[in-house]
């Protein structure tokens, strides 16, 4: 039953309030079944109403049977296996604080008035309707209509009306889930929170939260560790050298990919141009996005040769707009569409035949390009060299932390100046080569954060959220003189990990074996392949470092009858960029509308943030 307001207030004053088990629609049996056991949620209010602890079924599944709480049990929740929700957090995410159709918040965290939780329990959605009527008679109130439409999976809003109202584009299964909450037979569970009212105990504010939504947004250390494991880019998920994908006895057979992946013998997902341009085949478009954001890159085959200079008809540009939400980006310096081929008086090394070391484009922008698309128009048979190169910069940074923590920390703490200064351009941006997630957003506890300056291991053990690397576009270093030598050593070590053209020899006194280990990583994790006409290489410029081998034209031209084949001596790529935010938005809305049961998380894209849920909840 529901306690009277005065009795609830008395319980609230105690340090730990009685645990209340969620009511279930089955009898408790001697032999426990997981499908029943997982339906329990155990709640307690602690710290004089400042926090609510919830033990979710997933947190209890490994407990011994003897520790299982029944509907009538009175025990204290073990804090190590429960999630804590602070009163301020619950207050900020109260569904009554969310505009029902826009999702915007009515009030800011700064307006939290110090309200404390008097009591909390889990109720069925159907029961909440009856309780609301009873509460209203007793002077308490819930400012939102009940039952609350459940938030859609992966939604950041605590109420589901944002997507379900007037949105017929969503899959019917998702709309049906939202509509189900309006029936009395719904199995939706809600956390019912009664807030203290300092002015009048008889008029308490009451909030209801969808329990599945709360579980998906847990912020206990275990939840944050789980999210990091699902999002952080590591060598285990990194693109590797091509020989890892091809068996020794059959050069055309893929060793490591499923038959459903449709990968080429280069380890990347391949799709057909006509299947994805303009979103012609949604499944293939989603598969392309999956390859880009899982592996860092993908290949588009059978791209037609441009037949016009009209930017609206350039194939690479049309595909770029499909992926980028309708527009291209970063066209100020080189144009929305740029042609990568050797030319005299080049204003960029890319427009020469010289080798390009692995790097990111436009690192001097506040937000560098998201995707880069390079359409191979010509790769003449007389062109020697010119292979494209990719290295996963974020995975390499992860490995550097394992090999040389001191070097890693130096590249985290020391800012590098990225520049573009020439006729018509004057751009600079100061940022470190490696960026970590904010300390408060890591899985570390408060005391660990406060003391981590004393521990190098604790300080650097945060998710890598960005890598900034573009040696050709760096200005004079401006750091403390005590850090200068350490910076150059750290820089040299990381460069050897991502550039196979650099010798393992070093001038900085490092042991040869250590430098060999850095260089070995480069040879194992550098993807290299000569693009063929009709192929588009698309990659995430904020995660992947790209480069090319130098090339030259063979002076001996072999042709029948003395005729020179068109393009035989030309290497010509057409390139475009997309914005990372617009591109991610395109991918995530496609997932939401077409593949709602997709895996929950996207691998970190390198744009300086972490924990990017797709569409589905945990």
C-alpha distance (Angstrom), angle and dihedral (degrees) to the residues before:
residue distance angle dihedral
X1 . . .
X2 3.81 . .
X3 3.77 116.8 .
X4 3.78 121.1 -126.8
X5 3.81 114.4 -100.1
X6 3.81 92.4 -108.3
X7 3.79 93.0 48.5
X8 3.81 90.6 47.8
X9 3.79 89.0 51.4
X10 3.79 89.7 54.6
X11 3.81 90.7 52.4
X12 3.77 90.6 47.8
X13 3.79 90.7 59.1
X14 3.79 91.4 61.5
X15 3.79 119.5 89.5
X16 3.79 94.7 -121.7
X17 3.78 122.9 24.7
X18 3.78 123.0 -146.2
X19 3.78 113.7 -83.4
X20 3.78 112.1 -110.2
X21 3.78 118.2 -157.8
X22 3.77 120.8 -146.1
X23 3.76 112.5 -103.8
X24 3.79 113.4 -112.3
X25 3.78 132.3 -164.5
X26 3.77 96.9 -125.5
X27 3.80 138.2 70.0
X28 3.78 119.8 -105.4
X29 3.81 110.6 -108.6
X30 3.77 129.5 -159.4
X31 3.79 90.8 -120.8
X32 3.78 108.1 59.3
X33 3.79 120.9 -140.5
X34 3.80 120.1 -158.2
X35 3.79 93.2 -134.8
X36 3.81 88.4 60.5
X37 3.75 97.2 35.4
X38 3.78 93.4 56.0
X39 3.75 91.3 60.9
X40 3.81 93.6 72.4
X41 3.79 121.6 99.3
X42 3.79 118.0 -175.4
X43 3.77 120.1 -156.3
X44 3.78 136.5 -170.1
X45 3.78 134.6 169.7
X46 3.81 113.6 -137.9
X47 3.79 142.1 171.9
X48 3.79 93.4 43.7
X49 3.79 92.9 -58.6
X50 3.79 97.0 -46.7
X51 3.80 94.5 113.7
X52 3.80 140.9 25.0
X53 3.79 119.6 -149.2
X54 3.80 118.5 -151.9
X55 3.75 124.6 -172.3
X56 3.78 106.0 -157.2
X57 3.82 121.9 -155.2
X58 3.81 91.3 -109.6
X59 3.80 89.3 57.8
X60 3.80 92.9 51.4
X61 3.80 100.3 45.7
X62 3.82 93.2 93.2
X63 3.80 95.7 47.2
X64 3.80 119.8 110.1
X65 3.79 116.0 -99.2
X66 3.77 90.0 -115.2
X67 3.79 89.8 63.3
X68 3.78 94.4 51.9
X69 3.81 114.0 121.5
X70 3.78 118.3 -136.9
X71 3.78 126.8 -152.6
X72 3.81 91.7 -89.6
X73 3.80 100.0 35.5
X74 3.77 120.1 124.2
X75 3.78 110.5 -154.9
X76 3.76 140.1 132.5
X77 3.80 115.7 -103.3
X78 3.78 114.7 -119.4
X79 3.79 102.5 -117.3
X80 3.80 92.1 -148.2
X81 3.82 89.8 67.7
X82 3.79 99.5 37.4
X83 3.78 135.8 78.6
X84 3.78 120.9 -123.7
X85 3.78 121.6 -143.0
X86 3.78 115.9 -170.2
X87 3.77 120.5 -136.3
X88 3.81 90.3 -122.1
X89 3.81 90.7 53.4
X90 3.79 92.8 49.2
X91 3.79 90.8 45.8
X92 3.82 91.3 52.6
X93 3.81 92.4 48.6
X94 3.79 96.9 44.4
X95 3.83 106.3 138.4
X96 3.80 88.3 -128.8
X97 3.81 86.5 64.8
X98 3.83 91.8 60.4
X99 3.79 121.9 84.6
X100 3.81 101.1 -125.7
X101 3.81 99.5 -131.5
X102 3.82 105.9 24.8
X103 3.80 99.4 37.5
X104 3.81 91.9 -135.8
X105 3.80 118.7 144.0
X106 3.78 121.1 -113.7
X107 3.80 93.6 -153.6
X108 3.79 137.1 28.1
X109 3.82 128.8 -126.1
X110 3.79 87.2 -108.8
X111 3.78 90.7 65.5
X112 3.82 93.4 61.5
X113 3.80 104.6 133.7
X114 3.80 98.7 -155.4
X115 3.80 95.5 -100.0
X116 3.80 114.1 171.8
X117 3.78 130.9 -150.2
X118 3.79 114.4 -106.5
X119 3.81 96.8 -175.6
X120 3.79 140.7 -14.9
X121 3.79 134.4 -163.3
X122 3.80 141.0 157.7
X123 3.79 118.4 -111.0
X124 3.78 136.2 174.2
X125 3.79 114.8 -103.2
X126 3.79 91.0 -116.5
X127 3.80 90.7 52.6
X128 3.81 91.1 50.3
X129 3.81 90.4 63.5
X130 3.81 91.4 56.6
X131 3.78 92.0 44.0
X132 3.79 91.7 51.6
X133 3.80 90.8 56.3
X134 3.79 90.8 48.8
X135 3.81 92.5 46.1
X136 3.76 91.4 52.1
X137 3.80 91.0 55.8
X138 3.80 89.3 51.0
X139 3.80 92.6 52.0
X140 3.81 98.1 -102.7
X141 3.77 120.3 119.0
X142 3.80 143.1 -157.6
X143 3.82 109.5 -156.4
X144 3.83 93.6 -155.2
X145 3.77 127.1 74.2
X146 3.79 114.5 -108.0
X147 2.89 138.7 -96.3
X148 3.81 94.7 40.7
X149 3.83 113.4 -135.8
X150 3.81 103.1 -115.5
X151 3.79 114.7 -110.2
X152 3.78 111.8 -107.9
X153 3.82 115.6 -107.6
X154 3.79 111.7 -75.8
X155 3.81 93.2 12.0
X156 3.81 115.7 145.0
X157 3.81 91.1 -152.8
X158 3.79 119.5 87.4
X159 3.81 92.9 -138.4
X160 3.81 126.3 59.6
X161 3.78 100.7 -141.6
X162 3.81 93.8 91.0
X163 3.81 92.8 77.4
X164 3.78 103.7 21.0
X165 3.81 100.2 54.4
X166 3.80 109.3 92.6
X167 3.80 93.9 -21.8
X168 3.79 105.7 128.2
X169 3.81 92.2 162.9
X170 3.81 91.9 76.8
X171 3.81 118.2 96.6
X172 3.80 112.7 -89.0
X173 3.82 90.6 -122.2
X174 3.79 90.4 61.4
X175 3.80 94.2 45.1
X176 3.80 89.3 49.2
X177 3.81 89.9 53.3
X178 3.78 90.4 54.7
X179 3.79 93.1 45.3
X180 3.80 90.2 49.9
X181 3.79 89.8 70.1
X182 3.80 90.2 67.2
X183 3.80 92.6 63.5
X184 3.79 125.2 83.0
X185 3.81 90.6 -129.9
X186 3.79 93.2 62.9
X187 3.80 115.6 126.7
X188 3.80 91.5 -150.2
X189 3.80 112.5 134.9
X190 3.77 123.6 -147.8
X191 3.78 133.5 -163.3
X192 3.80 106.6 -129.3
X193 3.82 112.7 -153.1
X194 3.79 122.5 -171.4
X195 3.80 111.1 -160.4
X196 3.77 124.7 -150.6
X197 3.78 117.0 -111.2
X198 3.78 110.6 -152.3
X199 3.79 92.7 -168.0
X200 3.79 99.7 46.5
X201 3.81 123.1 9.1
X202 3.81 90.3 -164.0
X203 3.81 94.0 62.3
X204 3.78 105.2 57.1
X205 3.77 123.6 170.1
X206 3.83 112.8 -124.5
X207 3.81 125.3 -158.5
X208 3.80 130.7 -167.8
X209 3.83 124.2 -156.6
X210 3.80 128.7 -173.4
X211 3.81 103.8 -112.6
X212 3.82 94.2 -144.5
X213 3.79 89.6 53.3
X214 3.81 90.9 52.2
X215 3.79 91.2 50.5
X216 3.80 92.1 51.0
X217 3.83 90.2 53.6
X218 3.80 99.2 44.9
X219 3.77 112.2 145.2
X220 3.80 101.1 -167.0
X221 3.79 116.9 127.1
X222 3.81 94.4 -100.6
X223 3.80 92.1 52.8
X224 3.78 91.9 49.4
X225 3.79 91.5 48.6
X226 3.81 90.2 50.8
X227 3.80 91.3 51.4
X228 3.77 91.9 49.0
X229 3.80 91.4 52.3
X230 3.80 89.6 53.5
X231 3.79 96.8 46.5
X232 3.81 109.7 31.0
X233 3.79 116.9 102.0
X234 3.80 111.1 -128.1
X235 3.81 134.7 168.2
X236 3.81 87.8 -99.7
X237 3.82 90.5 68.6
X238 3.79 95.9 32.1
X239 3.79 128.7 115.5
X240 3.79 110.3 -103.3
X241 3.79 139.4 -162.6
X242 3.80 111.4 -63.8
X243 3.80 94.6 -113.6
X244 3.82 88.6 70.1
X245 3.81 90.1 66.0
X246 3.81 98.9 48.4
X247 3.79 125.2 70.7
X248 3.79 117.7 -127.0
X249 3.81 93.2 -123.6
X250 3.79 98.0 45.7
X251 3.78 117.9 32.7
X252 3.78 91.7 -166.5
X253 3.80 97.0 51.4
X254 3.78 120.7 94.6
X255 3.80 114.1 -136.0
X256 3.79 103.0 -171.1
X257 3.79 107.7 36.2
X258 3.78 132.9 82.6
X259 3.78 121.0 -113.9
X260 3.80 87.9 -113.8
X261 3.81 94.5 57.1
X262 3.82 94.6 74.9
X263 3.78 90.1 -151.3
X264 3.74 124.2 168.3
X265 3.79 122.6 -123.2
X266 3.80 86.8 -92.7
X267 3.81 92.7 70.0
X268 3.82 94.9 -110.9
X269 3.78 128.7 115.5
X270 3.82 110.7 -104.7
X271 3.80 125.1 -155.1
X272 3.77 133.9 176.0
X273 3.80 117.9 -106.1
X274 3.79 95.2 -132.3
X275 3.81 90.6 52.4
X276 3.79 94.9 58.4
X277 3.81 110.0 27.6
X278 3.80 110.6 104.5
X279 3.82 87.6 4.1
X280 3.81 92.1 -76.8
X281 3.82 93.2 159.7
X282 3.81 111.6 27.7
X283 3.80 94.1 -165.9
X284 3.79 92.0 53.3
X285 3.81 91.0 44.9
X286 3.80 90.1 52.9
X287 3.81 89.7 48.5
X288 3.79 89.5 52.0
X289 3.80 91.0 51.3
X290 3.79 89.7 47.4
X291 3.78 90.9 55.2
X292 3.79 92.7 47.7
X293 3.80 95.3 49.3
X294 3.81 98.2 35.4
X295 3.80 101.0 41.0
X296 3.79 98.3 20.0
X297 3.82 94.4 -119.8
X298 3.81 145.2 37.5
X299 3.80 140.7 -172.6
X300 3.82 126.9 -120.6
X301 3.82 113.3 -157.5
X302 3.80 133.9 -157.4
X303 3.78 95.6 26.2
X304 3.81 110.1 171.0
X305 3.75 121.0 -118.9
X306 3.83 113.1 -106.8
X307 3.78 112.0 -97.2
X308 3.78 96.5 -177.1
X309 3.79 140.4 34.6
X310 3.79 89.3 -132.6
X311 3.85 104.4 122.6
X312 3.79 89.5 -143.6
X313 3.79 89.9 61.3
X314 3.81 101.4 43.4
X315 3.84 104.1 114.9
X316 3.82 95.3 -140.4
X317 3.80 90.3 50.5
X318 3.80 92.9 48.6
X319 3.79 91.2 51.7
X320 3.81 91.1 44.4
X321 3.79 90.5 55.6
X322 3.80 90.1 48.7
X323 3.81 91.1 54.7
X324 3.80 96.6 36.4
X325 3.77 100.3 54.7
X326 3.79 96.6 -97.0
X327 3.80 102.4 -45.0
X328 3.80 144.2 68.4
X329 3.79 123.8 -130.4
X330 3.82 147.3 -150.8
X331 3.80 95.3 34.8
X332 3.82 99.0 142.4
X333 3.82 98.6 98.3
X334 3.80 105.2 28.9
X335 3.79 103.8 14.3
X336 3.78 129.6 -104.0
X337 3.81 87.8 -79.5
X338 3.80 119.9 36.7
X339 3.80 132.6 -175.7
X340 3.80 117.1 -136.7
X341 3.79 108.2 -153.8
X342 3.76 137.4 117.3
X343 3.78 113.5 -82.5
X344 3.83 137.1 160.3
X345 3.82 120.8 -94.8
X346 3.80 91.2 14.8
X347 3.81 117.9 -167.9
X348 3.81 90.3 -152.9
X349 3.82 132.2 38.2
X350 3.80 87.9 -126.7
X351 3.81 86.9 72.0
X352 3.80 92.0 60.4
X353 3.80 133.0 66.9
X354 3.81 92.6 -110.8
X355 3.82 120.8 118.7
X356 3.79 116.9 -96.8
X357 3.79 118.5 -145.1
X358 3.82 116.7 -137.8
X359 3.80 110.1 -75.7
X360 3.78 145.6 137.0
X361 3.77 122.6 -103.3
X362 3.81 121.5 -116.1
X363 3.81 96.8 3.2
X364 3.80 87.4 161.9
X365 3.82 90.1 71.6
X366 3.81 119.3 93.7
X367 3.81 85.5 -123.4
X368 3.78 112.6 20.9
X369 3.83 119.4 -149.4
X370 3.78 117.2 -66.9
X371 3.78 106.0 -149.0
X372 3.78 125.3 16.2
X373 3.79 119.3 -159.5
X374 3.80 120.0 -162.3
X375 3.81 115.9 -171.6
X376 3.80 113.3 -160.7
X377 3.80 104.6 -139.8
X378 3.81 97.6 163.9
X379 3.81 132.3 14.6
X380 3.78 101.4 164.8
X381 3.78 122.4 -148.0
X382 3.80 88.7 -124.7
X383 3.81 92.6 56.0
X384 3.79 110.4 102.3
X385 3.80 115.2 -158.8
X386 3.80 123.6 -8.8
X387 3.82 96.0 134.1
X388 3.81 115.4 166.3
X389 3.80 117.6 -119.8
X390 3.82 131.9 -156.8
X391 3.82 131.0 -176.7
X392 3.79 125.5 177.6
X393 3.80 101.4 -121.4
X394 3.80 95.6 -168.9
X395 3.80 93.6 50.4
X396 3.81 89.7 48.4
X397 3.80 90.5 52.2
X398 3.81 89.1 51.2
X399 3.82 89.6 53.9
X400 3.81 92.0 46.8
X401 3.80 88.8 58.1
X402 3.82 88.5 56.7
X403 3.81 95.7 44.5
X404 3.81 100.8 40.2
X405 3.82 116.3 8.3
X406 3.79 91.9 178.2
X407 3.81 92.6 55.2
X408 3.79 90.1 45.6
X409 3.79 92.5 53.5
X410 3.81 91.3 48.3
X411 3.82 91.3 56.0
X412 3.81 89.4 47.5
X413 3.80 94.8 51.8
X414 3.81 103.9 36.2
X415 3.81 117.9 75.9
X416 3.80 120.9 -137.2
X417 3.79 122.0 -152.6
X418 3.81 114.0 -128.8
X419 3.79 114.5 -163.3
X420 3.79 145.3 -177.2
X421 3.78 112.2 -174.3
X422 3.80 122.8 159.3
X423 3.77 137.8 104.2
X424 3.78 106.3 -35.9
X425 3.82 95.1 7.6
X426 3.80 134.8 82.8
X427 3.80 111.1 159.7
X428 3.80 130.9 147.4
X429 3.79 133.6 170.8
X430 3.81 129.3 -179.2
X431 3.82 116.4 -149.1
X432 3.82 138.9 134.9
X433 3.79 120.9 -98.9
X434 3.82 91.2 -120.9
X435 3.81 124.8 35.5
X436 3.81 124.4 -163.0
X437 3.79 130.4 -159.5
X438 3.80 115.0 -92.5
X439 3.79 112.2 -83.7
X440 3.80 93.2 -122.2
X441 3.80 89.9 54.9
X442 3.79 94.7 53.3
X443 3.79 127.8 94.9
X444 3.79 90.5 -104.6
X445 3.77 120.3 113.1
X446 3.80 123.1 -119.2
X447 3.79 95.6 -99.8
X448 3.79 91.3 47.8
X449 3.80 90.1 52.1
X450 3.79 91.9 49.5
X451 3.80 92.0 52.1
X452 3.80 100.6 35.4
X453 3.80 93.6 99.6
X454 3.78 86.2 72.5
X455 3.80 92.7 52.1
X456 3.78 118.5 59.6
X457 3.81 91.3 -166.5
X458 3.80 93.8 53.5
X459 3.79 93.3 43.2
X460 3.80 95.4 55.2
X461 3.81 96.9 37.2
X462 3.79 95.0 98.8
X463 3.77 130.4 108.4
X464 3.79 115.1 -80.3
X465 3.81 104.9 -123.1
X466 3.81 102.0 173.4
X467 3.79 143.5 12.3
X468 3.81 121.2 -159.6
X469 3.80 114.1 -165.0
X470 3.79 128.6 155.2
X471 3.83 112.7 133.4
X472 3.84 95.7 -178.9
X473 3.80 90.1 59.1
X474 3.78 103.7 48.9
X475 3.79 127.5 118.7
X476 3.81 132.6 -155.9
X477 3.79 112.4 -46.0
X478 3.79 113.9 -114.4
X479 3.81 110.4 -170.3
X480 3.80 136.2 121.7
X481 3.79 111.8 -65.1
X482 3.81 91.4 -124.2
X483 3.82 89.0 62.6
X484 3.80 98.8 45.6
X485 3.81 99.5 91.8
X486 3.80 92.5 41.7
X487 3.79 90.0 52.4
X488 3.80 94.4 53.9
X489 3.81 91.5 48.0
X490 3.79 92.3 48.8
X491 3.81 91.8 45.7
X492 3.81 91.7 51.0
X493 3.81 91.9 49.9
X494 3.81 94.1 51.2
X495 3.79 92.2 44.0
X496 3.79 89.9 56.7
X497 3.80 88.8 53.6
X498 3.79 93.8 57.5
X499 3.82 104.6 31.0
X500 3.80 120.2 62.3
X501 3.79 91.6 -172.1
X502 3.80 92.6 70.5
X503 3.78 117.9 90.8
X504 3.80 119.4 -120.2
X505 3.79 88.8 -126.3
X506 3.79 114.4 106.3
X507 3.75 138.0 -165.8
X508 3.77 96.0 -154.1
X509 3.76 101.3 78.7
X510 3.82 97.7 -107.2
X511 3.76 117.8 149.9
X512 3.77 111.7 -92.6
X513 3.81 92.0 -130.8
X514 3.81 91.3 57.4
X515 3.79 92.7 49.2
X516 3.79 89.5 47.0
X517 3.80 88.0 57.0
X518 3.81 90.6 52.7
X519 3.79 91.6 48.5
X520 3.79 92.9 45.7
X521 3.78 89.2 60.1
X522 3.80 90.1 57.5
X523 3.80 92.2 53.7
X524 3.80 92.3 47.8
X525 3.81 97.3 45.7
X526 3.80 105.5 34.6
X527 3.80 112.8 107.7
X528 3.81 111.5 -153.1
X529 3.78 129.8 176.2
X530 3.77 140.0 148.3
X531 3.78 108.9 -117.8
X532 3.78 118.4 -131.4
X533 3.82 127.0 -141.2
X534 3.79 109.8 -85.7
X535 3.80 94.5 32.0
X536 3.80 125.4 113.7
X537 3.78 117.4 -159.3
X538 3.81 107.9 -154.8
X539 3.81 120.3 -175.0
X540 3.77 141.5 164.5
X541 3.80 104.4 -100.9
X542 3.81 92.3 -164.0
X543 3.81 92.9 58.4
X544 3.80 106.3 24.9
X545 3.79 128.0 62.9
X546 3.79 113.1 -145.1
X547 3.78 133.9 -166.0
X548 3.77 142.9 146.9
X549 3.76 140.3 -129.8
X550 3.77 117.3 -110.0
X551 3.79 116.0 -100.1
X552 3.77 142.8 -163.9
X553 3.78 137.4 -174.4
X554 3.78 118.0 -104.7
X555 3.80 106.1 -121.8
X556 3.82 92.2 -146.7
X557 3.80 105.2 84.1
X558 3.79 113.0 -165.3
X559 3.79 111.8 -158.8
X560 3.74 136.4 144.3
X561 3.77 117.2 -108.2
X562 3.79 91.4 2.6
X563 3.79 93.4 -74.0
X564 3.78 115.8 141.7
X565 3.79 113.6 -135.5
X566 3.81 113.1 -122.0
X567 3.81 110.5 -104.4
X568 3.80 93.2 6.6
X569 3.80 91.2 128.6
X570 3.80 98.7 34.6
X571 3.79 134.4 97.0
X572 3.80 106.9 -167.3
X573 3.81 128.0 168.5
X574 3.80 126.6 174.8
X575 3.78 114.6 -146.9
X576 3.80 139.1 -166.0
X577 3.82 136.0 171.2
X578 3.80 133.8 -140.7
X579 3.78 130.3 -158.3
X580 3.82 113.0 -106.0
X581 3.81 95.1 -136.7
X582 3.80 95.7 50.3
X583 3.80 90.2 44.4
X584 3.80 94.3 50.6
X585 3.78 89.8 46.9
X586 3.81 90.3 53.8
X587 3.81 91.4 50.6
X588 3.79 96.2 45.4
X589 3.78 96.0 47.0
X590 3.81 89.7 48.6
X591 3.80 88.6 53.2
X592 3.78 91.7 47.3
X593 3.78 93.5 50.3
X594 3.80 99.7 38.8
X595 3.80 112.8 18.3
X596 3.82 108.0 30.6
X597 3.82 93.1 161.2
X598 3.80 93.8 58.1
X599 3.79 120.1 127.7
X600 3.78 111.5 -71.5
X601 3.78 103.5 -121.7
X602 3.78 139.5 51.6
X603 3.79 117.9 -143.6
X604 3.77 111.1 -105.5
X605 3.79 107.3 -80.1
X606 3.81 95.1 -156.1
X607 3.79 98.0 -113.6
X608 3.80 95.6 127.1
X609 3.79 99.3 -91.5
X610 3.78 135.5 87.5
X611 3.81 139.1 -154.4
X612 3.78 100.8 47.0
X613 3.82 106.8 174.8
X614 3.78 116.5 -155.0
X615 3.74 110.8 -147.1
X616 3.79 108.4 -67.4
X617 3.78 126.8 76.4
X618 3.78 126.4 -122.2
